[in-house]
Amino acid sequence: MNFDWHGAELTPQTLIDSSYKNTQNVRRFLLSECGPAFKFDRDLMAWIRDGVGKTLGDVVDEWKRRNHN
């Protein structure tokens, strides 16, 4: 069964799997973790979907690294 990216409670430990979707739920989570400057861009999206196992916490860390926060 695929993960419910629209309604599930998300945490930094949430695993990104092949069913990953950029939902409003994901955006709200990332805004809460990264701050109001958070936004998706093509490079970040490619990094998220590169097939390497990662968590939403990894996405937060990568966005902060790229944006020097």
C-alpha positions, -999 to +999 in steps of 0.1 A: +000+000+000+013+035-009+020+061+017-007+088+021+013+119+013-019+140+014-031+132+049-004+113+069+013+129+098+048+137+086+080+138+107+117+141+099+119+103+100+092+099+073+108+078+045+105+090+010+095+061-012+085+056-049+050+069-041+063+103-030+042+133-040+047+170-036+015+176-017+003+205+003+009+183+034+045+179+024+049+216+016+034+226+050+058+202+068+088+216+049+077+252+056+074+244+093+109+229+093+128+252+069+109+285+075+089+308+052+117+310+026+113+273+017+104+266-019+108+236-042+131+240-072+140+216-100+174+208-085+159+199-051+132+179-067+157+159-088+177+153-056+146+141-037+138+117-066+173+104-074+165+069-061+187+072-031+169+064+001+162+094+023+138+109+048+120+142+050+146+152+076+173+146+049+153+170+026+152+196+053+190+193+059+197+195+021+175+225+016+192+243+045+226+234+032+218+247-002+203+279+012+229+284+039+204+285+068 
